[in-house]
């Protein structure tokens, strides 16, 4: 197994305060409010999680952001929704990588290409230092898919917390 030395160094030298710098408390509240407000229009569930860097053991295994996002999807129980329509937006700051993991109910309608388009748009905003704008655009884009495929008909139950998660 070949270790990616530049990636290893980048992760090891990424301080935890990078999350607070990119996502201050006010921004986290705006993200939470946006998730709550957009979920009022559909039956889906959206979670946002951000992580500064991976642990050394994950780096030594060459764990990718996509693999980590699947772990987080499971850990946060995003898969545990009645209609299988939970969506995780995961950001790994050290890799500048956004991953979207969607449960099978919504993924069947959108597909990997649809999620990747949202990820690329978010990553473009992040490269310009526009973290809040990038996340809000991503949440709204995911919500648009959920509105189309799981409209907010009838009483809506919030199955998952709306608060962003810092790992």
Helices and strands as residue ranges (DSSP letters): H 5-12, H 17-22, H 25-39, E 45-51, H 56-60, H 65-75, E 86-92, G 93-95, E 97-102, H 104-127, H 131-149, E 165-166
